[in-house]
Amino acid sequence: MLPLRHARFWRVADLVLLVLVFLSALMPAVWFWDDRVKILSWFDNSDKFLHAATFFVLAVWFAGQYRRPSYWRIAAGLMLFGCIIELCQLLVSYRMADWADVAANTVGIIIGFTVAIAGVGGWSLRIEEWYLARQTGSGID
């Protein structure tokens, strides 16, 4: 982990984010009113995009708190997390597991860490520095 002043806060936020993603992946799909009526039929085709976007955000999130040499471990952990979600979806009757979702997750992870390597990584350290500067009035804006 980066030398963060508020590491406990970031770890709690990490856990909350992962739990929210996990629970949202296991809750009933909101775009179905019941088995016969689709409320948001356009949403069906965006499922893979949502998987990629979610794991892109997770990759950028964790890249903000860890050094580059850790990125491969984080990527492996996120891929495992995505597989666990799909396996859990097999256990509920109202969701369907799909290996294409795992592929979409992987695409999101790859793009997320590419963006992190391009300069976004370590963002939480910059936020802490900005926050500290605001608190002390040193004028970094």
C-alpha positions as CSV (number, residue, x, y, z in Angstrom):
1,M,0.0,0.0,0.0
2,L,1.1,3.5,-0.6
3,P,2.2,5.6,2.5
4,L,-1.3,6.9,3.1
5,R,-2.1,9.0,6.1
6,H,-5.6,7.6,6.3
7,A,-4.9,4.0,5.4
8,R,-7.7,2.7,7.7
9,F,-10.2,4.9,5.9
10,W,-9.1,3.6,2.5
11,R,-9.3,0.0,3.7
12,V,-12.8,0.5,5.0
13,A,-13.8,2.2,1.7
14,D,-12.2,-0.7,-0.2
15,L,-14.4,-3.2,1.7
16,V,-17.5,-1.2,1.3
17,L,-17.0,-0.9,-2.4
18,L,-16.4,-4.6,-2.9
19,V,-19.4,-5.5,-0.8
20,L,-21.6,-3.1,-2.8
21,V,-20.4,-4.6,-6.1
22,F,-20.9,-8.1,-4.8
23,L,-24.4,-7.4,-3.5
24,S,-25.5,-5.5,-6.6
25,A,-24.3,-8.5,-8.7
26,L,-26.4,-10.9,-6.7
27,M,-29.6,-8.8,-6.3
28,P,-32.5,-9.4,-8.7
29,A,-32.0,-7.6,-12.1
30,V,-33.8,-4.3,-11.9
31,W,-34.6,-4.2,-15.6
32,F,-37.2,-7.0,-15.2
33,W,-40.6,-6.3,-13.7
34,D,-41.5,-9.9,-13.8
35,D,-40.8,-12.8,-16.2
36,R,-43.1,-11.4,-18.9
37,V,-42.6,-7.6,-18.8
38,K,-39.3,-6.0,-19.4
39,I,-39.1,-2.4,-18.1
40,L,-35.8,-1.5,-19.6
41,S,-35.3,-3.8,-22.5
42,W,-32.4,-1.6,-23.8
43,F,-30.5,-2.5,-20.6
44,D,-30.1,-6.2,-21.7
45,N,-27.5,-5.3,-24.3
46,S,-25.5,-3.1,-21.9
47,D,-24.7,-5.9,-19.4
48,K,-21.2,-6.6,-20.7
49,F,-20.5,-2.9,-20.8
50,L,-21.6,-2.6,-17.1
51,H,-19.3,-5.5,-16.2
52,A,-16.3,-3.9,-17.9
53,A,-17.1,-0.4,-16.4
54,T,-17.5,-1.8,-12.9
55,F,-14.2,-3.6,-13.0
56,F,-12.5,-0.6,-14.7
57,V,-13.6,1.5,-11.7
58,L,-12.4,-1.2,-9.3
59,A,-9.0,-1.4,-11.0
60,V,-8.5,2.4,-11.0
61,W,-9.7,2.5,-7.4
62,F,-7.2,0.0,-6.1
63,A,-4.4,1.4,-8.3
64,G,-5.0,4.6,-6.4
65,Q,-3.8,3.0,-3.2
66,Y,-1.0,0.6,-4.2
67,R,2.3,0.8,-6.0
68,R,2.7,-0.4,-9.6
69,P,4.5,-3.6,-8.7
70,S,1.3,-4.7,-6.9
71,Y,-0.9,-4.1,-9.9
72,W,-0.6,-7.7,-11.2
73,R,-1.7,-9.0,-7.8
74,I,-4.6,-6.7,-7.6
75,A,-5.6,-7.6,-11.2
76,A,-5.5,-11.3,-10.3
77,G,-7.6,-10.6,-7.1
78,L,-10.2,-8.7,-9.1
79,M,-10.4,-11.5,-11.7
80,L,-10.9,-14.0,-8.9
81,F,-13.5,-11.7,-7.4
82,G,-15.3,-11.6,-10.7
83,C,-15.2,-15.4,-11.0
84,I,-16.6,-15.7,-7.4
85,I,-19.5,-13.4,-8.3
86,E,-20.3,-15.6,-11.4
87,L,-20.1,-18.8,-9.3
88,C,-22.5,-17.2,-6.7
89,Q,-24.9,-16.2,-9.4
90,L,-25.1,-19.9,-10.2
91,L,-26.6,-20.4,-6.7
92,V,-29.4,-18.0,-7.1
93,S,-32.4,-18.7,-9.4
94,Y,-32.9,-15.1,-10.5
95,R,-29.4,-14.5,-11.9
96,M,-27.4,-16.2,-14.7
97,A,-23.7,-16.9,-14.6
98,D,-21.9,-16.1,-17.9
99,W,-18.3,-16.6,-18.8
100,A,-18.6,-13.6,-21.2
101,D,-19.2,-11.5,-18.0
102,V,-15.8,-12.8,-16.8
103,A,-14.3,-11.7,-20.1
104,A,-15.9,-8.3,-19.8
105,N,-14.6,-8.0,-16.3
106,T,-11.1,-8.8,-17.5
107,V,-11.3,-6.2,-20.3
108,G,-12.3,-3.6,-17.7
109,I,-9.4,-4.6,-15.4
110,I,-6.9,-4.3,-18.3
111,I,-8.2,-0.9,-19.4
112,G,-8.3,0.3,-15.7
113,F,-4.7,-0.6,-15.1
114,T,-3.6,0.8,-18.4
115,V,-5.1,4.1,-17.4
116,A,-3.5,3.8,-14.0
117,I,-0.1,3.2,-15.5
118,A,-0.6,6.2,-17.8
119,G,-0.8,8.4,-14.7
120,V,-3.9,8.0,-12.7
121,G,-2.4,5.4,-10.3
122,G,-1.7,6.8,-6.8
123,W,-4.6,9.1,-7.0
124,S,-5.5,8.6,-3.3
125,L,-2.1,9.9,-2.2
126,R,-2.7,13.0,-4.2
127,I,-6.1,13.4,-2.7
128,E,-4.7,13.1,0.8
129,E,-2.0,15.7,-0.1
130,W,-4.6,18.1,-1.4
131,Y,-6.8,17.6,1.6
132,L,-3.9,18.2,4.0
133,A,-3.0,21.3,2.1
134,R,-6.5,22.6,2.4
135,Q,-6.6,21.9,6.1
136,T,-3.2,23.6,6.8
137,G,-3.9,26.4,4.3
138,S,-0.7,25.9,2.3
139,G,-2.5,26.7,-0.9
140,I,-2.1,23.7,-3.1
141,D,-5.1,23.8,-5.5
